[in-house]
Amino acid sequence: MRAVKLLAIRENFEYMRKVDGESFDCYLAKFFGTVNNLKSLGEDVTETRIVQKLLTSLRRRYMSIVSIIEETRDLDVRRVEEVIASVKVYDKREDLHDERDRVIGTEKAFSSLKVGYVKELSQSNSLSC
């Protein structure tokens, strides 16, 4: 029974991926829940394996930070906490850029409404004179 459970959790760990729309913190909770389940069943999950799996399980949005981490750091000595911190900073920065783009888009939409409204006002004023 234990071997079957270990096999199922190991398979879940191997195929785990961050889903679009899932927050990074929620994904980390799920990810480390699986790691802890493996360890509690006697599986030896090294820090290097955790770092490698974490980096390979992230979505396309994170590929630039993953590449930077892989190219500039020795993954055998890189701690999980350092990787998580780097990815979280990147994630927050991307969220700020996304929010700024939404605000700019909203401002543009409202500014075009204002221009249209001003044109309508000037046309209606010229008709009434």
C-alpha positions as CSV (number, residue, x, y, z in Angstrom):
1,M,0.0,0.0,0.0
2,R,2.8,2.4,0.9
3,A,4.7,1.7,-2.3
4,V,1.6,2.4,-4.4
5,K,1.0,5.7,-2.6
6,L,4.6,6.6,-3.1
7,L,4.4,5.8,-6.8
8,A,1.3,7.9,-7.2
9,I,2.8,10.9,-5.4
10,R,6.0,10.5,-7.3
11,E,4.1,10.5,-10.6
12,N,2.2,13.6,-9.5
13,F,5.5,15.4,-8.7
14,E,7.0,14.5,-12.1
15,Y,4.0,15.8,-14.0
16,M,3.3,18.8,-11.9
17,R,3.1,22.1,-13.7
18,K,2.0,25.6,-12.8
19,V,-1.4,26.3,-14.4
20,D,-2.3,29.6,-16.1
21,G,-4.2,31.8,-13.7
22,E,-2.8,30.1,-10.6
23,S,-0.9,32.4,-8.3
24,F,2.8,31.6,-7.7
25,D,2.1,31.3,-3.9
26,C,-0.7,28.8,-4.5
27,Y,1.5,26.8,-6.8
28,L,4.3,26.8,-4.2
29,A,1.9,25.5,-1.5
30,K,0.8,22.6,-3.8
31,F,4.4,22.0,-4.9
32,F,5.8,21.7,-1.4
33,G,2.8,19.8,-0.2
34,T,3.8,17.1,-2.8
35,V,7.5,17.3,-1.8
36,N,6.5,16.9,1.9
37,N,4.3,13.9,1.0
38,L,7.3,12.3,-0.8
39,K,9.6,12.9,2.1
40,S,7.1,11.5,4.6
41,L,7.0,8.3,2.7
42,G,10.7,7.9,2.7
43,E,11.6,9.4,-0.7
44,D,15.0,11.1,-0.8
45,V,14.2,14.4,-2.5
46,T,17.4,16.5,-2.7
47,E,17.5,20.3,-2.8
48,T,19.0,20.2,-6.3
49,R,16.1,18.0,-7.5
50,I,13.6,20.4,-6.0
51,V,15.2,23.5,-7.6
52,Q,15.4,21.7,-11.0
53,K,11.7,20.6,-10.8
54,L,10.5,24.0,-9.6
55,L,12.3,25.8,-12.5
56,T,11.1,23.3,-15.2
57,S,7.5,23.3,-13.9
58,L,6.9,27.1,-14.4
59,R,4.9,28.5,-17.3
60,R,6.2,30.5,-20.3
61,R,5.8,33.8,-18.5
62,Y,8.7,32.8,-16.2
63,M,11.1,31.6,-18.9
64,S,13.3,34.7,-18.9
65,I,13.9,34.4,-15.1
66,V,14.4,30.7,-15.4
67,S,17.0,31.1,-18.1
68,I,18.8,33.8,-16.1
69,I,18.9,31.5,-13.0
70,E,20.1,28.5,-15.0
71,E,22.8,30.5,-16.9
72,T,24.2,32.5,-14.0
73,R,23.9,30.1,-11.1
74,D,25.2,26.6,-10.3
75,L,22.0,24.8,-9.6
76,D,23.8,22.2,-7.4
77,V,24.6,24.9,-4.8
78,R,21.6,27.1,-5.4
79,R,19.1,27.0,-2.4
80,V,15.4,26.7,-3.0
81,E,14.8,29.8,-1.0
82,E,17.0,31.9,-3.3
83,V,15.2,30.5,-6.4
84,I,11.8,31.3,-4.9
85,A,12.9,34.8,-3.9
86,S,14.1,35.5,-7.4
87,V,11.0,34.2,-9.1
88,K,8.7,36.1,-6.6
89,V,10.5,39.4,-7.3
90,Y,10.1,38.7,-11.1
91,D,6.5,37.7,-10.6
92,K,5.7,41.0,-8.7
93,R,7.5,43.0,-11.4
94,E,5.5,41.4,-14.1
95,D,2.3,42.0,-12.2
96,L,3.2,45.7,-11.9
97,H,3.8,45.9,-15.6
98,D,0.5,44.1,-16.4
99,E,-1.3,46.5,-14.1
100,R,0.3,49.5,-15.6
101,D,-0.6,48.2,-19.1
102,R,-4.3,47.8,-18.0
103,V,-4.4,51.3,-16.5
104,I,-2.9,52.8,-19.7
105,G,-5.4,50.9,-21.8
106,T,-8.2,52.1,-19.6
107,E,-7.0,55.7,-19.8
108,K,-6.8,55.5,-23.6
109,A,-10.3,54.1,-23.8
110,F,-11.6,56.9,-21.6
111,S,-9.6,59.6,-23.4
112,S,-11.2,58.5,-26.7
113,L,-14.6,58.7,-25.2
114,K,-13.8,62.3,-24.0
115,V,-12.7,63.2,-27.5
116,G,-15.8,61.8,-29.0
117,Y,-18.0,63.5,-26.4
118,V,-16.3,66.9,-27.0
119,K,-16.8,66.5,-30.8
120,E,-20.5,65.7,-30.2
121,L,-20.9,68.8,-28.0
122,S,-19.2,71.1,-30.5
123,Q,-21.4,69.7,-33.3
124,S,-24.6,70.1,-31.3
125,N,-23.6,73.6,-30.2
126,S,-22.9,74.6,-33.8
127,L,-26.3,73.2,-35.0
128,S,-28.3,75.1,-32.4
129,C,-26.8,78.5,-33.3
